[in-house]
Amino acid sequence: MVAPAGPEYIRRAMAALGVQAQRLGAGDEDRGVPGRRRRVVTLLGAYAAVATLGAGLSLWLGHDPVAFEGAWLGTSGPAAVLVSLGLGVCIGSTTVVVSRVMVRRSAWARSLHAALRPAVHGAGDASLLAIAIASAAGEELLFRGLLVPLLGVVVSSLAFGALHQIRGPARWGWMAWATVMGFVFGGVFVATGSLAGPVVAHAIINAANLRFLRDNDPAPRARALGGLLRRG
């Protein structure tokens, strides 16, 4: 039972999630609504599998996947959940604002925005919200709930960052960003003893940024000019 949780298995599982995410709204062979719906269902199923893997292995190893023993703040029970949730809302909201600023001011953030934007083309609000919640729960149960007690915050955060892959010039920046967020989520988990905050923060960031990706072109004028030139 330990073998399926090996690094290669986890790498393949997360790579498959990345492929499904990239194909969510921009598949070459099927761009219609039914195709997008199938991909959303597939993606949600994949994240459910990741969540089940993380929670199941944590329980099998004798760890509570949503609680960390020996919290730095000494909190436990409802108090831990409340403190964690409060931090999660603050972190999620702040990160969303910082993301917007970075897209306006940073070349690598605009490059990342442009690279990821096709993946959410045509996706509806309900689909994006479902994916945001499912991805937050799945990734937190795996990287924080399972890996933090086993490997610590540092290693689990590095793994979290390393598995955020994308082609192009934004690749390393996104990996670094994901690693930093992994440290933040892991820090909240071990500080408060509750996974509630990291899940909520992760879901807030994903939900807001997926909609921002869909609804905002980082360089609309350049694209419009290019279209005129092509038509001419």
N, C-alpha and C positions, 0 to 999 in steps of 0.2 A: 504493500500500500504506500510505502514511502517513495518508491520509484517514480510514480506519475508526477510527484511534486518536484522532481529534479529541475535544475536550471534550464536544461534543454526543452523540457515539456512546457515550462512557464514561458520561455522565449517564443516557442511556436504558438502557444495560445494567444499571447499578446500580439505577435505578428499577424495572426489571423484576424484579430480585432481591428488592427490597423488597416488591413486590406478591406475589410467590410466597411469601415468608416469612410475610406477614400471612395468606395463605390456607392455610397449611400445615395447620392444624387447625381452622379456623373458617370454612370456605367456606359460603356460604348455600345453594348449590345441591346440595351433596353432602357430608354430614358423616360418611359411612361410612368404614370402614377402606380399601376400594379407592380412594376419593377421596383420602384422606391419602397413600396409597402413591404414587399418580400425582403428587401435588404434591411429595413427597419426591424422586422420580426427576427431575421437571422442575427442581427447585431444584438438585439435584446436577449435572445437565447444564448448568445456567446457570453454576454456579461453575466447572465444568470449562472452559467456554468462556472465562470471565474469566481463568482461569489460563493457558490456551493463548494468549490474546491478550497477556497481560503477558509471558510467557516468549518467545513468538514474536517480538514486536516488539523486545524487549531483544536477542535474538540477531541480528535483522535489522539493528539499529543498532550491533552490535558490542560489546554489553555482556553480561557474564555475569549472568543474572537472580538468581543466588543468591550472588554474591560482589561485594563492593565494593572497588575498587582504592584503595589509599592509606588503609587503615584507620587511624583515629586512634591505636589502641593498637599499631599496627605488627604485628598478628597476621595470619597467612595460613595456608592449608592446614588440616590437622587441628587445629592449635592454635586457629585462628579459630573453627572449628566448636565445639570444646569450650567455649571461653570464652563464645561466643554462646549455646550451649545452657544453660550454667549460669546466665547472666543471665536467659535466657528462663524457666526454671523458677522462679527467684526472683520475677521480675516477675509471671508468671502467678499464682502462689500468693498473692502479696501483694495483687494486684488483686482476686482472688476474695474475700479476707477484707474488703477495703475496700468492695467492692460490698455485702456482707451488712450491714456497719455502716451504710452510706448508706441502704439500704432501711429500716432500723429508725429512723434518726434524721432523714432528709431527706424533706421533702414531695415534692420533684420526683422523687426516686428512687422513692418509692412510687407516684407517678403514672405514671412510666415502666414500672415493674413491672406495674402493673395494665393499662396500655395494650398491652404486649407479650404478656401472659400468654395471651390467647386464641389466639395464633399457634401455641402449642405444645400446645394442649389435645389430649389423646389420643395424642400422639406417643410412640413407644416409645424405650427407651434406645438401641437400635442406630441408629434414624433420627437421633436427636439427636447421637449421636457422629459419624455420617457427615457430617451437616451441619456440625458444629463443625470437623471436619478439612478438609472441602472449602472452607468459607468462609474459614478461616484461610489455606489455601494460595492460594486464588484472590485474595483481597484483598491478601495480602502480595506475591505476584508482580506484581500490578498497581501498587499504591501504593508499595511500597518497591523491589521489584526493577526495575520499569520507570521510575517517576516520580522516585524519589530521585536517581538519576544524572543525569536530564534537568533536573529543576526544583529539586532540593534538598529538604532535610528540611522546611523551613518551608512551602513551597507545597504539597508533596505531603500534608502533615498537614492543612493547611487544606482541601484538596480532599477528603480522607478524612472530615473532620468535616462538611463541607457536604453530602456525599452520604448522611449518616445522617439521614434525615428521618422524622418521625412526626407525626401530627396530635395536637393537644392541648397542654396546658400544659407537658409535659415535653420538647417539641421542642427548645428552645434549650439546655436543660441537657444533653440527650443529644448534641447537636452539639458542645457545648463539651467534654464528656467524651471523645467520639470523637477530637476534635482533639488533646487532651492525650495520649491513647493513641497517636495517630499520631506525635506527637513522640517518645514513649518508644520505640516500635518502630523508627522511623527512626534514633533515636540509637544503639540497639543495633546496627543494621545498619552504619552508617558507622563506629562505634567499633571493632567487632570484625572487620568485613569479611565477615561471614557472615549469611545470611538465616535460618539454622536457628533461632536464638533467637527472633526475632520470630514465626516460624510456630508454634513450640512454645508460646510465651506466649499468642498469639492463640487457639490451639486449646484450651489449658487454660481460659482465660477463657470462651470460648464454650461448651465442654462443661459446665463447672460451672454457669454462669449459665443455660443453657437448661434444665437439670434443675431448678435452683432456681426458675425461672419456672413450670415445669410443676407442681411439687410444693408450692409455698407461695403461699398467698393473703395479700397484705399486710394485708387487713382482713376476716378470716373472720367475726368477730362481727357487723360491720355488714351483711354480705351475708346472714347467717343471719336477722337481725332483719328485714331488708327482705323476705326470702322469707315470713316469718310474717305480716308486715303485708299483703303482696300476697294471701296465701291467705285472710286474714281478710276 
